Amino acid sequence: MNSSLEKTLLASIRTIPDYPKPGILFRDITTLLGDARAFRRAVDELVHPFAGTKIDKIAGIEARGFILGGAIAHQLSAGFVPIRKKGKLPHETVRVAYSLEYGVDEMEMHKDAIAPGERVLLVDDLIATGGTAEGAVKLLKQMGADIAAACFVIDLPDLGGRAKLETLGVEVRTLVAFEGH
């Protein structure tokens, strides 16, 4: 990635200290989303490696993955699949448990959202410990998806999420990284 793009993206991401708890530096992309130039550049950069390739669906993880994923789906002429927390989808679903920092939760998607063999790009705003993304990958694989890659705007490499997905055989693409938590 070029340094101009990296500077634009880093400057557009707000850091909120001690949120959601003391000692955490929360990387907030709502400021990036509100900056038309930065948002466009981030989406373009996430789309670029897949332009001209077969991507059937974009799977976006609730909630910021919906925003990014919708824009990416539009650019790639692909369908969009929401991956949501348990109990939020109205039709028949498939579900998987995933690890949180202090416990376990469940996520789901509609049972008919992915056909076996469809090529899917997983999208979210940030990869930290990788628990949520790992759960989404397992859910997509359970449905027979061919996962092209997992894309994130932000990587927190010290927390190991990227390595966790790569161990599952998933290519990971990120745009910027922040050291620490």
Summary of the structure (lengths in Angstrom):
residues: 181
radius of gyration: 15.6
end to end distance: 22.6
largest distance: 45.3
contacts: 584
relative contact order: 0.16
helix: 36%
strand: 34%
